[in-house]
Amino acid sequence: MSQLQQLKQAVDACAQSAKSTGGNLAQFDRMFSQQTQQVQQTIGGSTQRKDAEVIQALESAAKQVRAAAQALQRASQVASQYGQSL
């Protein structure tokens, strides 16, 4: 197998892995968002510092999960396009 074929296979594998993982993260994000909303509704308008800290931590994590899912989707697209160009 030529080096070009090996590169194409490796790039294609990365693209598929990134796509799959990105999809899994997007699914996790939907579930996590629902759980976060439940926590926020349960806490309600509490003014306790720890409550606000929990909500902030959950929102920050959700934001980072969304960013990671988007980054993986983008990586999948770029790698796939590159693999097709080989």
N, C-alpha and C positions, 0 to 999 in steps of 0.2 A: 504494500500500500504506500502510495506516495505521501510526501509530507503535506501536500495540498489537501489530499483526501483526509488525512488525519486531522488537519486543522479544521476542515469543514465539519467533520464529525464532532470534534470537540466544541466548536462554536454552536452547532445545532443542539448538542446536549445541554450546553449552558443556557441557550435560549429556551428550551423546553423546561428545564429546571426552574428558571426564573419565572416563566409563565405560570407554571404549576404552583410554585410557592407564593407568587403574587396573588393568585386566585384564592389560595388557602388563607392568606392574610386578609384579603377583602372579605371573605366569609367570616373570619374571626372578628373583623372590625364591626360587621353588622351585629353579631351576637354581643360583642363587648359594649357596643353603643346602647343596645337595649338594656343590658345589665346596669350600665352607668346611669341611664335615665331612671331606672327603678331606684337606684341608690339615692339619686338627687331628689326624687319625689318623696322618698321615705324620710330623708333628712329634712326636706322642706326648707323653711326659712330660718333654720337654726343659726344662731350667731356664734356658736362655739368655734373656736379656732381649729380644733381637730377636724370638725366636720368640713370646714372650708378647705382644709389641707387635703383631706381625702378626695374631695371633688376635684380639686386642682390637679392632684396626682393622676386621677383617672382620666381627666380631660387631656392632660399632657401625654399620657401613654396612648390614648386613642389617636391623637394627632400624629404621633410618631409612627404608629402602626399604619395609618393611611399614607403617610409619606413613604414608608418602606414599600408598601404595596404598589404605589405609583412608580417608585424607582425601579422595582423589579419588572413591572410591566414595560417600562421604557427600555430597560436593559434587554428584555426579551425581544422587543421590536427591533432594536438596533442590531443585536447579535443575529437575529433571523435574516434581516436585510443583508448583513455582511456575508452570512453563510450562503445566501442565494447568489451573491455577486461573485463568489469563488468559482 
